[in-house]
């Protein structure tokens, strides 16, 4: 079987040479363990931070050891009382074609309810990030205007739909006309802004939202955040979910100072990680599942096939090659 290790700590944008493939014998489960066959692998922008050797909210990946991400796997052998052959589980697992586990941190998923890959997206950490970030921090109210950056991505596309369910006007920022069309036609966004063809992003936001922005859900950071802050309303809320535009920077970026805007307009700005709401995960999954079942939520996936293509799929995130959730189908 194959395993993917972190070979180097990337400088700037990661390269395929930063990863190493190794071959080894397929393991056998011990008493109380299960043998898992990897089916789908999640690749996510936050992983870039874990490739740095620095203190953060989660331990960095170790060099010359397997990378771990959210995975859906099938139980192919079991010596565990709670899991049987043929069960499908999801949780944080290594980039291996086969792995053993004692089952801690894993939960069963039903392949009949939704496609297996959806458990890495809309019913996984992606959906929960959108759900709790918007509702707990953004606190959208009916009639307000919500702006979402990275809106065609895994989190952003779900944020916009939840905001619509709450009765808000929703504007999405994305990088191609195709993505803007998808936001409006598939996800019912009220308007979209293509940052790649817009010379003045602040002016474009003002045109789309002449009455200002009440909630800004930020997945991008940098000048996109600056432009949003120029249009934020009094008592506005800014949800700092991610800053993909900055993840590969090699120097400390600088930009406009936001303090005066925060004070003058009494704006709340708060960053978060989804594990802050871990105790509420069952509630979030239940609600997202109900909305999905009722047809109130839709999702988009970019599925890359083949274990060997996992590193490139991760790298492609930083060039915006995904629509919705990026997942790799292994088997």
C-alpha positions as CSV (number, residue, x, y, z in Angstrom):
1,X,0.0,0.0,0.0
2,X,1.0,3.6,-0.5
3,X,1.5,6.4,2.1
4,X,2.0,10.1,1.6
5,X,4.5,11.8,3.9
6,X,5.4,15.5,4.3
7,X,8.9,15.6,3.0
8,X,9.6,19.4,3.2
9,X,8.1,22.4,4.9
10,X,7.0,24.5,1.8
11,X,8.3,27.9,1.2
12,X,5.5,29.9,-0.6
13,X,3.1,27.8,-2.6
14,X,3.5,24.1,-1.9
15,X,5.0,21.9,-4.6
16,X,4.5,18.2,-5.3
17,X,8.2,17.8,-4.4
18,X,7.2,18.7,-0.8
19,X,5.5,15.3,-0.5
20,X,6.9,11.8,-0.6
21,X,5.2,8.5,-1.5
22,X,6.3,5.3,0.3
23,X,5.3,1.7,-0.1
24,X,4.7,-0.8,2.7
25,X,2.7,-3.9,3.5
26,X,-0.9,-3.6,4.3
27,X,-1.3,-3.7,8.1
28,X,-3.4,-6.2,10.1
29,X,-5.7,-5.1,12.9
30,X,-4.9,-6.1,16.5
31,X,-7.5,-6.9,19.1
32,X,-9.8,-3.9,19.5
33,X,-8.8,-2.5,16.1
34,X,-10.2,-2.2,12.7
35,X,-8.6,-2.2,9.2
36,X,-9.8,0.8,7.1
37,X,-9.7,1.2,3.4
38,X,-9.6,4.8,2.4
39,X,-12.5,5.8,0.1
40,X,-12.5,9.7,0.0
41,X,-9.9,12.2,1.2
42,X,-10.5,15.8,2.1
43,X,-8.0,18.5,1.2
44,X,-8.5,21.9,2.8
45,X,-6.7,25.3,2.8
46,X,-6.1,25.2,6.6
47,X,-3.6,22.4,6.1
48,X,-1.1,24.9,4.7
49,X,-0.7,26.3,8.2
50,X,0.0,22.9,9.7
51,X,2.9,22.6,7.3
52,X,4.7,25.4,9.1
53,X,6.7,24.5,12.2
54,X,5.0,27.0,14.5
55,X,2.6,27.1,17.4
56,X,-1.1,27.3,16.4
57,X,-4.5,26.0,17.4
58,X,-3.4,22.5,16.1
59,X,-0.1,20.7,16.1
60,X,2.0,21.1,12.9
61,X,2.4,18.1,10.6
62,X,5.7,16.3,11.4
63,X,8.3,15.9,8.7
64,X,8.6,12.4,7.2
65,X,5.3,11.3,8.7
66,X,1.9,10.8,7.1
67,X,-0.3,13.8,6.7
68,X,-3.7,13.5,8.4
69,X,-7.0,15.0,7.2
70,X,-10.7,14.2,7.3
71,X,-11.3,10.9,5.5
72,X,-14.2,8.5,4.7
73,X,-13.1,4.9,5.0
74,X,-14.6,1.4,4.8
75,X,-14.1,-1.2,7.5
76,X,-12.6,-4.2,5.7
77,X,-11.6,-6.2,8.8
78,X,-12.7,-5.7,12.4
79,X,-11.6,-6.9,15.8
80,X,-13.6,-4.1,17.4
81,X,-16.9,-4.7,19.2
82,X,-18.5,-1.5,17.9
83,X,-17.6,-1.7,14.2
84,X,-18.3,-4.4,11.7
85,X,-16.9,-5.2,8.3
86,X,-18.7,-3.1,5.7
87,X,-19.3,-0.1,8.0
88,X,-18.3,3.3,6.7
89,X,-16.6,5.7,9.1
90,X,-15.3,9.3,9.0
91,X,-12.7,11.1,11.1
92,X,-9.1,12.3,11.0
93,X,-7.0,9.6,9.4
94,X,-3.6,9.4,7.7
95,X,-3.0,9.7,4.0
96,X,-2.7,5.9,3.6
97,X,-4.5,3.5,1.3
98,X,-5.1,1.3,4.3
99,X,-4.8,2.1,8.0
100,X,-5.6,0.6,11.4
101,X,-7.5,2.4,14.2
102,X,-8.9,1.7,17.6
103,X,-12.0,3.7,16.5
104,X,-11.5,6.7,18.7
105,X,-12.6,9.9,17.1
106,X,-14.4,8.1,14.3
107,X,-18.2,8.0,13.6
108,X,-20.3,5.9,11.4
109,X,-21.9,7.4,8.3
110,X,-24.8,6.1,6.2
111,X,-24.0,5.7,2.5
112,X,-27.7,5.4,1.8
113,X,-28.5,8.9,3.3
114,X,-26.1,10.9,1.2
115,X,-23.1,10.2,-1.0
116,X,-20.1,9.2,1.1
117,X,-18.1,12.3,0.0
118,X,-20.8,14.6,1.4
119,X,-19.6,13.6,4.9
120,X,-16.4,15.5,4.2
121,X,-18.3,18.5,2.9
122,X,-21.8,19.7,3.7
123,X,-22.3,17.1,6.5
124,X,-18.7,17.3,7.7
125,X,-16.4,20.0,9.1
126,X,-17.0,22.2,6.1
127,X,-20.7,22.4,6.7
128,X,-20.2,22.8,10.4
129,X,-17.7,25.7,9.8
130,X,-20.3,27.5,7.7
131,X,-23.1,26.8,10.1
132,X,-21.5,27.9,13.4
133,X,-19.4,30.7,11.9
134,X,-22.4,32.4,10.4
135,X,-25.0,31.7,13.0
136,X,-22.9,32.0,16.2
137,X,-20.7,34.9,15.2
138,X,-22.4,36.5,12.2
139,X,-25.9,36.4,13.8
140,X,-27.7,37.2,10.6
141,X,-31.1,38.8,10.9
142,X,-34.0,38.9,8.3
143,X,-33.6,41.7,5.9
144,X,-29.8,42.2,6.4
145,X,-27.1,42.0,3.8
146,X,-24.5,39.3,4.0
147,X,-21.3,39.3,1.9
148,X,-19.3,36.1,1.5
149,X,-15.7,35.9,0.0
150,X,-14.5,32.6,-1.4
151,X,-18.2,32.2,-2.0
152,X,-17.9,29.4,-4.6
153,X,-15.8,27.3,-2.3
154,X,-16.8,24.6,0.1
155,X,-17.6,26.8,3.1
156,X,-18.7,29.9,1.3
157,X,-21.4,28.3,-0.9
158,X,-23.0,26.8,2.2
159,X,-22.8,30.1,4.2
160,X,-24.7,31.9,1.5
161,X,-27.5,29.4,1.4
162,X,-27.9,29.4,5.2
163,X,-28.0,33.2,5.1
164,X,-30.8,33.0,2.4
165,X,-32.7,30.6,4.7
166,X,-32.5,33.3,7.4
167,X,-34.1,35.9,5.1
168,X,-31.0,37.8,4.1
169,X,-29.8,39.4,0.9
170,X,-26.6,37.5,-0.1
171,X,-23.7,38.7,-2.2
172,X,-20.8,36.4,-3.1
173,X,-17.3,37.1,-4.3
174,X,-15.5,34.6,-6.5
175,X,-12.9,34.4,-9.2
176,X,-14.6,33.4,-12.5
177,X,-17.8,34.3,-14.3
178,X,-18.7,30.6,-14.3
179,X,-18.5,30.5,-10.5
180,X,-20.6,33.7,-10.3
181,X,-23.3,32.1,-12.5
182,X,-23.2,29.0,-10.2
183,X,-23.7,31.1,-7.1
184,X,-26.8,32.8,-8.5
185,X,-28.4,29.9,-10.4
186,X,-27.6,26.9,-8.2
187,X,-27.2,28.5,-4.7
188,X,-29.7,31.4,-5.1
189,X,-27.2,34.2,-4.2
190,X,-28.7,37.6,-5.0
191,X,-25.6,38.9,-6.7
192,X,-22.0,38.0,-7.4
193,X,-18.7,39.9,-7.9
194,X,-15.8,38.5,-10.0
195,X,-12.8,39.8,-8.2
196,X,-10.6,38.9,-11.1
197,X,-12.3,41.2,-13.5
198,X,-13.1,44.0,-11.1
199,X,-10.7,47.0,-10.9
200,X,-12.3,48.5,-7.7
201,X,-13.6,45.8,-5.4
202,X,-14.9,48.3,-2.9
203,X,-16.9,50.1,-5.5
204,X,-18.3,46.8,-6.8
205,X,-19.4,45.8,-3.4
206,X,-21.1,49.3,-3.0
207,X,-22.9,48.8,-6.3
208,X,-24.2,45.4,-5.3
209,X,-25.1,46.5,-1.7
210,X,-25.9,50.2,-1.8
211,X,-27.3,50.0,1.7
212,X,-24.0,48.5,3.0
213,X,-23.0,45.2,4.5
214,X,-24.3,43.9,7.8
215,X,-22.4,40.6,7.9
216,X,-19.1,39.8,6.2
217,X,-18.0,36.1,6.2
218,X,-14.4,36.2,5.3
219,X,-12.5,33.2,3.8
220,X,-9.9,35.3,1.9
221,X,-8.4,38.2,3.9
222,X,-6.1,40.8,2.4
223,X,-7.5,43.5,0.1
224,X,-10.9,41.7,0.0
225,X,-11.3,42.2,3.7
226,X,-10.2,45.9,3.2
227,X,-12.9,46.4,0.6
228,X,-15.6,44.8,2.7
229,X,-14.7,47.0,5.7
230,X,-15.1,50.1,3.5
231,X,-18.8,49.0,3.1
232,X,-19.6,47.7,6.6
233,X,-22.6,49.1,8.4
234,X,-22.8,50.3,11.9
235,X,-23.1,47.3,14.3
236,X,-21.8,45.0,11.5
237,X,-20.3,41.7,12.2
238,X,-17.2,40.2,10.5
239,X,-16.6,36.5,10.7
240,X,-12.9,35.6,10.2
241,X,-13.0,32.0,9.0
242,X,-9.9,32.0,6.8
243,X,-7.4,34.0,4.8
244,X,-6.4,31.8,1.9
245,X,-4.8,34.8,0.1
246,X,-2.1,35.0,2.8
247,X,-1.3,31.4,3.5
248,X,1.6,31.2,1.1
249,X,3.1,34.6,1.9
250,X,6.7,34.5,2.9
251,X,6.8,38.0,4.5
252,X,4.5,39.7,6.9
253,X,1.8,41.4,4.9
254,X,0.6,45.0,5.7
255,X,-2.5,46.8,4.8
256,X,-5.1,49.4,6.0
257,X,-5.6,49.7,9.7
258,X,-9.1,48.7,10.7
259,X,-9.2,50.1,14.2
260,X,-11.0,53.3,13.4
261,X,-13.7,51.5,11.4
262,X,-14.3,49.0,14.2
263,X,-14.6,51.8,16.8
264,X,-16.6,54.3,14.7
265,X,-19.1,51.8,13.5
266,X,-19.2,49.5,16.6
267,X,-18.2,46.6,14.4
268,X,-17.6,43.1,15.8
269,X,-14.8,41.1,14.2
270,X,-14.1,37.6,15.5
271,X,-12.0,34.7,14.3
272,X,-12.8,31.1,15.1
273,X,-12.0,27.5,14.5
274,X,-14.8,25.0,14.1
275,X,-13.7,22.9,17.0
276,X,-14.7,25.7,19.3
277,X,-18.3,24.4,18.8
278,X,-17.5,20.7,19.1
279,X,-20.1,20.1,21.8
280,X,-22.7,21.4,19.4
281,X,-21.6,19.3,16.4
282,X,-24.6,16.8,16.7
283,X,-27.0,19.8,16.6
284,X,-25.3,21.2,13.5
285,X,-25.2,17.9,11.6
286,X,-28.8,17.3,12.4
287,X,-29.9,20.7,11.1
288,X,-27.8,20.6,8.0
289,X,-29.0,17.1,7.3
290,X,-32.7,18.2,7.6
291,X,-32.1,21.2,5.3
292,X,-30.3,18.9,2.8
293,X,-33.1,16.3,2.9
294,X,-35.8,19.0,2.4
295,X,-34.0,20.4,-0.6
296,X,-33.2,23.7,1.1
297,X,-29.4,23.2,0.8
298,X,-27.4,22.1,-2.3
299,X,-23.8,21.4,-2.6
300,X,-21.0,21.3,-5.2
301,X,-18.0,19.0,-5.3
302,X,-14.8,18.9,-7.3
303,X,-13.8,15.2,-7.2
304,X,-10.3,14.2,-8.2
305,X,-9.7,10.5,-8.7
306,X,-6.6,8.6,-7.6
307,X,-4.6,8.4,-4.4
308,X,-1.5,9.6,-6.3
309,X,-3.3,12.9,-7.0
310,X,-4.0,13.9,-3.4
311,X,-1.0,16.4,-3.2
312,X,-1.9,18.1,-6.5
313,X,-5.5,18.4,-5.5
314,X,-4.4,20.2,-2.3
315,X,-2.1,22.6,-4.3
316,X,-4.9,23.3,-6.8
317,X,-7.0,24.9,-3.9
318,X,-4.6,27.9,-4.0
319,X,-5.3,28.5,-7.7
320,X,-9.1,28.3,-7.2
321,X,-9.5,25.2,-9.3
322,X,-12.2,23.9,-7.2
323,X,-15.9,24.6,-7.2
324,X,-17.4,23.7,-3.8
325,X,-15.6,21.0,-1.8
326,X,-12.4,19.5,-3.1
327,X,-12.2,15.8,-2.4
328,X,-10.1,12.9,-3.8
329,X,-11.8,9.6,-4.6
330,X,-9.3,6.8,-3.8
331,X,-11.4,3.7,-4.2
